[in-house]
Amino acid sequence: MKVLMKPVEMIAWFTNEGYPIPLRYRLVDEDMSNKVIKINKVLFREEEKIAGNRMILYRCESTINDIQKIFELKYEISTCKWFLFKM
């Protein structure tokens, strides 16, 4: 997987404990068009702390262009921002 760390717009719902569950995200392609990716399955979730910055890492699975792909998303807790971390 290639590290990207691209900011994305996310639609998510939150559990009673306050953890977000990603549903679908939108990112800007190379040709400056918006692309929406629906998340089929969250494989695992773990919380990490890098340089004092708390983040939640999600490994997800989706069908992109008729190909099953695995990728990683990060949610930055302090700023409430989502990133496409690896693809």
N, C-alpha and C positions, 0 to 999 in steps of 0.2 A: 504494500500500500504506500502511496505517495502522500507526504505531509503537505496539506494545502493551507489550513487555518484561514479559510474564507468566511467572512460574516454572512449569515443567511437570515432570512425572515422565517419565523417558525410559528406553526399552529400547534399548541400543546394543551393538554389538560393536566391538572394537578391532583395528586392523591391527598387523602386526609392528613398524611404526615408532611405534606408540602413539597414532595418530589414531583417535578414536571415529567410527563410522559409525552414524547414527541409523536405527532400524527403525520404532518407533512411540512415540507419546507420549500422555499423559493429562493433561487439564486440567479445571478446574472451570468449568462454564457459568454464565451469569447466574442460572439457576434452581437453582444449587448442586448440580447433578448432574455426575457424571464423564462425560467424553466421550473416547473413544479414537480416535486418528487414526493410520492406517497410512501410512507414507511410501512412496510408489510409486517415486520417483526422486530422487536427489540430483543437482541440476544443476551445482553447483560448490561448492568449499570454499576458503576463504582465511583466513589467520591475520591478526589485527589486534592492535594494541597501543594502547589508549586510556588515557591517564593512568597508564602503567606497568602496566596490567592486561591480560594476554594473554588473548585470546578467539579462538575459531574460529567463523567465520560460515558457515552452510550455507544455500544456496538450494535448496528442495525443492519437489516436486510431489506432490499427493495428490488423491484423489477424496473430496470432502466433500459430503454430501447430493446425490449424483449430479452434482456439478459439479466439473470439474477446476480446482484452485486452486494458485497458487504462493505460497509463504510463506518466511520466513527464520527460522532457529533460531540461537541463539548458545550456545556451550559455554564456560563460564568455567573456564580451566585451573587456577587456584589453588584454587578451592573445589569443583570438579567439579560445578557446577550448570548446568542447562539452562534456557533461556528461549525462549519464543515471541516473537521480536523484531518481526517485521512480518507482517501478513496483509492 
